[in-house]
Structure formats: structure tokens, C-alpha cells
Amino acid sequence: MGATGDSEMYMPYLSSIGALMKDSQGKPLSDAIDGAMCWCPITNLTQADLSYEWMMGQFSSEGTRAYGTWTRSLSRDMARAYADSLNRMGLRDEQGNVLTLTQSESGIYMAGPYYDYLKTTIETSLNNFLKDNQFPLTTGQSDFQVDGAFPGQGAQESMGGWTPPKGAPVMPMAQEEPHTYNSAKEYIDALNGDNPWITYDEKTNTATISSVEAFVEHMKQRLLWNI
């Protein structure tokens, strides 16, 4: 967004503000886009914080969201605010159905068409993975990274040089050691761990998840210092 693409139209303006136009040999310098790294395209951090607490924060009972803390109350208030905000957006699925959130017993506004749409999206991603990969399958290689907290993983999340506050717990993330799964069922069993949340049909090679909450607990746990 900040590049002029070597357009001559901008050269007088760049020169007038002292922009570097030539290299040490007097050759023109290019400001054309060489590449793009698309990462976390958040344009509204307030909305992002609300959605984070709705999706992940509300299911933590430790650290900054421990029972009895004011930050836990704040997290839950933010989760409710996200639902209120989303319900005003008028989002629709591919068939034109309005996607909204409704109150539930399993969490704060973890029900409704939007919740069902999100659950289906997660299941579609998992089934695409099962369809697109052949077993035996070795994960943890340089050309294959699984994003998820598998049983026994101990590597720490890469934070791009950022260091969490002193004493803040760091959640184990992907970066798993190479491991070969001989079948899709063996892979699903590893995802399930000791608390099954995925139902797998070997005949159709398809899977369903019990809930978005279970997906969060097993695969996308919140960072405990994010409040």
C-alpha cells in the first residue's frame, strides 16, 4: 500500500521530500513491491479483542482469567459485546441466511447460525486435510507443519522477537517433533488425546467435531497474558 510501483508520476514528490532515488552508482532505485507477507490483517483492534475473548478467552479459568479475578469478568463482558456487535452486522452465508449468535449454556453466545457456520467451517477444513493427504503421513517436517497442540508437544510458540511479561506462562504450540501416522484414524486418535472430541468415519474418511469449544480447548488455546 505504501509503494508507488516506480510510477513516474510520484518522482517529483519523492525528490522534493528527500527520498532516496538512486543507489551509490547512480542507478535508479525501485520501489515496486517485491513481495508481501500477509499476517493478521486486523484493522480494528477493539473488534479483534472482543472476538478473541469470545472465541478463546472465555474458556480459560487460569492466569489472567482465573475465577474471582476482575480480568475474567472483563473477558466475559467482551465476549458478550462481540456477540452484540456481530448480531448487528447482518452477516449472511452463501445461501443468504443471516448469521447471528444466541445465548447458550455451554458458553457465552456459543449457539446460533453463526456458531453453526463456524463449526462447519472447522469440520470442512479437517475433512479437506484428510482428503488431500495420504497415509502413512509424517508431520513435523520442514515442509509440513501441523497447527495444533498434540499430546506430548513441548516446543514454544515463535513470537517474532516479542517476549511475554515476566512470569507469564507460554503455551505449547505446533513445532511438533517428526511423527508418522499410519492411518487417518491414528491421526484423529492423536488429535483426540484422552478426551475425544472428533468423531471419525473410516468408511467415508470424514470427521465431525463435538463443538467449537472443544476445538478451542484442544487446538487453539488462548494465550494467558492477552488481557
Buried (B, 14 or more C-beta within 10 A) or exposed (E): EEEBEEEEEBBEEBEEEEEEEEEEEEEEEEBEEEEEEEEEEEEEEEBEBBBBBBBBBBBBEEBBBEEEEEEBEBBBEBBBBBBEBBBEEEBEEEEEEEBBBEEEEEBBBBBBBBBBBBBEEBBEEBBEBBEEEEBEBEBBEEEEEBEBBBEEBEEEEEEEEEEBEEEEEEBBBBBBEEBEBEEBBBBBBBBBEEEBBBEBEEEEEBBBBEBBBBBBBBBBBBBBBBB
